[in-house]
Amino acid sequence: MNIETYHTYKEIKSQTQAWAQALDVVNASHLPKAGDYTQIIFTGCGSTYYLSLSAAAMYQELTGRTARAVSGGELLLNSQTVLTDQKTLLVAISRSGTTTETVKAVEKFKSEKRGDVVVISNYDEVLSRMADVNIVIEKGQEESVAQTRSFASMFVAVTALCAKMAGRDELVEAMKELPGIGNSVIGRYEEYAKAIGENLDFDRFYFLGSGIRYGLACEVNLKMKEMTLTHSEPFHFMEFRHGPMSMVKQNAVVVGMLSDANRTHEAKVLSEMKMLGGTVAAFAESEADVCFESNIPESVRGVLYLPILQLMAFYRSVKKGLNPDCPANLTAVVKLDF
């Protein structure tokens, strides 16, 4: 089957258009200020919960204010472990805008008058209609079940949101270069993604990322699981030494999302995994297997880690005879009876 016929492939390859729209929508929105809230909570389910993990780390790094990521189900069912009497901003993230746990959690949050709500989505649905600030990136919409273009578009939006709430407009300006650089990265490294993805001698993948990159490691791990039914796990760099590295042999791929600030420590972990026989795939701004060469500040260029790793999962899925558009046992939207 021609890869061009898969929705997933076309969505990965076209995602930079959605990145550009995400920036336009955020720039046109009247956003709250960080100083207006004592705490901020990011919430979502599945991929968007992982997005929330990165968003909370990014917000705290840029603003110096406390932020927390909580899954939609936990916010709904165990809100007493999350919410306080402090003035709160809730950022709810959902591709469809109809995910049951997230919708019900926002309904409860608003009925209890806990604070204000920002919604980031790809569809103007029920969740968006409950928002005080509504950010919809329509070009991130997808036919596929597994999130690729949608996730990346919402990640760009939340990155710009954090930067603007921190009063860092120069970072948002720098982000305008992301679509062009993203296209360049895809063009240069798609064959690299294909070579690793199609190598079925590999039977396990580990994705390492720390700080704002940990949520991204969780997300690309999920893509590998969903699309390829391959053993896959995410870890913080330093944590990988504490037991999980016992699984590293010649059949393992260890993907490292290297940072600028902690590169020395992180690269040492990758070097150790290579000595154990693993295949290492390093992603970084420069001097790595996949180089961005973006000259964009590290705090706002995180989306560049995504396309090549999404393509890696796509090519592996096809090689295994699976359908990347329709992963086993999954639906595009999880709706529950509450």
LINTAHU-V387834 format. One record per helix or strand of 2 or more residues. SS is the DSSP state (~ for helix, > for strand). FROM is the first residue (numbers start at 1). TO is the last residue. If there is no record, write none. Layout:
BEGIN
<<SS & FROM & TO> <SS & FROM & TO>>
END
This chain:
BEGIN
<<~ & 3 & 5> <~ & 7 & 13> <~ & 15 & 27> <~ & 34 & 36> <> & 39 & 44> <~ & 47 & 63> <> & 67 & 71> <~ & 72 & 77> <~ & 79 & 81> <> & 88 & 94> <~ & 100 & 111> <> & 115 & 121> <~ & 128 & 130> <> & 133 & 136> <~ & 138 & 140> <~ & 149 & 165> <~ & 169 & 175> <~ & 178 & 197> <> & 204 & 208> <~ & 211 & 228> <> & 231 & 235> <~ & 238 & 241> <~ & 244 & 247> <> & 252 & 257> <~ & 263 & 275> <> & 279 & 284> <> & 290 & 291> <~ & 298 & 300> <~ & 302 & 319>>
END
